[in-house]
Structures are given as structure tokens and as C-alpha cells.
Amino acid sequence: MNTIDIAREARKQRRLEILGSNEPRCAKCGDQRWQCLEKHHVADHGQDDATVCVCRNCHRVLSDLQKDHPPVDCNADPLLSAIGHFLLGLADMLRIIVERLQEFGLALIARASLVEGDAK
């Protein structure tokens, strides 16, 4: 192994440690390139420690959706506020998952029709 390969492997291992997995993948699109993956704070940064692994593109989309959430009220109950923001972030992710499930279901139905057509 040369010094470039060693440096690349060291970067990869540091990134995998941050991501918390030896086989990370984007929760939204499935991208598996460790160089492109990040942790997204579900309830928005500073509201809760819960994170999900997403690629940079999907992270940008999810973070932009959080901009539509109500702002944090520093006079509000912090626990209820954190739970509310977490639920809104989870709802954003679930909306995206539902879209992906619909796409996948339609693709399977289309594929099933092709397979059935080939069998005849």
C-alpha cells in the first residue's frame, strides 16, 4: 500500500466511525459512498441527538424542509418542544419514504407485467 492509499483508508475509517457503521447508506436514496454520507439531526440541530445517515444531497433537502418548522421558543417547555420538532422531522422523513415506497411498488408492478408477458 502506498502513502496515498494509506491516507485514503485512514479518511475512510474516520468517516465510518463518525457514521457509526462499516456499511453506511443513505436512508433516503441508498447511496453507499462513504465520502458523500453525513448525519442528519431529525429534530433539527440542537433539538435532539437523534440522527440518521443521509447523503449530502438528501441532507440538504431534509434540512430545507426543517426551515418550514416553527421556530424554537426559548420560553416553551424544552421537552415538549424537542419532541414536537422530532416528530416534525420524522414526518418529513416518512413523507420521503412513502414516496419511495410508491415508486418501488409501481416499478414492481411494471416489472411483474413484463415478466408475465415474457412467460406467454
PEHU-V422522 format. One record per run of one state. SS is the DSSP state (h for helix, s for strand, l for the rest). FROM is the first residue (numbers start at 1). LEN is the number of residues. If there is no record, write none. Layout:
SS_FROM_LEN + SS_FROM_LEN
//
This chain:
l_1_2 + h_3_17 + l_20_14 + h_34_3 + s_37_5 + l_42_9 + s_51_5 + h_56_11 + l_67_11 + h_78_42 + l_120_1
//
